[in-house]
Amino acid sequence: MKPRDEIQDFLAQCYGTDKPYIIHGLVKRLVFTDSIRVLREMAECFWLVDAIASYQHELKKESFQVWKFNKKDKVLTCEDGNGNELVRQDDIYSDFPLDEITLWAELGGYMSGGDWVEAMVLMVPSER
């Protein structure tokens, strides 16, 4: 796991992506950006992206999601962008190196074999 300062410096430089990453074949509704891929490795927070992916079937009508993890409060929440809480998962014990993080998921998609596949794209807010 990389130090907090190094992760914060990386996140400050995130601006976009060229290639979406599929989490795994079972959850094709959510892809993530290069920045999320690097964040998962730097912070060893594969669990965070997996948790977000696990709610996508339940949230399939939402075209925009604001995901927040607060380490001190041990809570992961998802809001609709207007402050309405859609998901709340309490009692998450983690060694996540940051005190908190906010990620966005927005309806978009990717090309696969010449076809457009609609999916939520998970990103850091500065990538939008």
N, C-alpha and C positions, 0 to 999 in steps of 0.2 A: 504494500500500500504506500502510495506517495504521500508526502507531507501536505498538510492543509494549504500552506502558502503556494505550493506548486500547483495544486488543483485549482485554487482561486485564480492564479495567474493564467492558467490554461482557459478557464471558463470566460475570463475577460477578453479573450482573443477569438472566441467562437463567432462565426459569421454566416455559415451556411454549409451545404453539403452537395456532393456530386452523386453520391450513391446511397440508396436506402439499404439498410440491413434488416433482414428478416430474423426475428428472434429464433423461431424454429418452425418447422412445417405445420405444427398444430395451431399456431396463432398467426395466421396470415393477415389478420385484420390490423395488426400493429407492426410498423417498421420504425427504425430509428436512424438518426443521422450519424455522420462521422463523429461529431462531438459527443454524442451519447455513447458511441462505441468506445471512445478514448476514456470518457469519464468512468464507464463500467470497469475498465482495466485499472485506471489510476486509483480509484477509490475502492476497488474490489466490491462494487455494489451491484453485482449481477442480480441479486435478490430484489433490488428496487425495480428494475426494469421488468423482471418476472412478475412482481406483484401488480404493476400497472397493466401488464399484458393479461393477467388473470381476470381483470374486471372488464375487458373490452366487450365480451359478449353481453354482459349486463348493461353496458353503456352504449350499445350499438346505435341508439338514436341521437347521441350527442356528437355534434360536429366539432366541438372545441372543448378541451378539458384542461384545467389547471391543477397539476399535481404538486402537493407540498409535503415534504417530509421534515419534521421537527424532531431532532435527536433528543433534546431535553424533555420534551413532552411525550416522546415515544409514540408519535402519531403520524400516520400517512392519511392525507385527505385528497379528495378530488372535488373541484368545484366546476361550475359550468362557464366561468368567466364573468358572471354577474353576481358572484358571491353566494350562490345557492350550492350548498354542500350536497354532493351526489354519493360520495363514498367516504367512509371513515373507518380506518383500521387502527385500533389502539394496541398498546402494550407491545410495541416493536422495539426489541432490544437489539442495538446495532453498534458496531465500532466505526460507523461512517465517520470520516474525518472532518466533515463540515457540521456546524451546528444546525444548519437547515439548508434546504435546496428547493427551488421551484422549477418544475419542468412543464412544458406545454405539449399537448397532443392535439393536432388539427387534422381535419379531413383533407386528404390529398391522395397520393397513390404513387405507383411506380410502373415502369414498363417491364413486362415479363414475356419473353418469346414473341415480341411484337404486339402484345395486347396490354392495354391499360388495366391495372388492378387497383381498385379503390381500396384505400387503407388509411388508418390514422397514422400520422407521422409524429413520432416523439422527438422533441428537440429541446435545447436550452432556449430561453426566451430571446436571447440576442440573435438567434438564427432566423427569426421570422421577419 
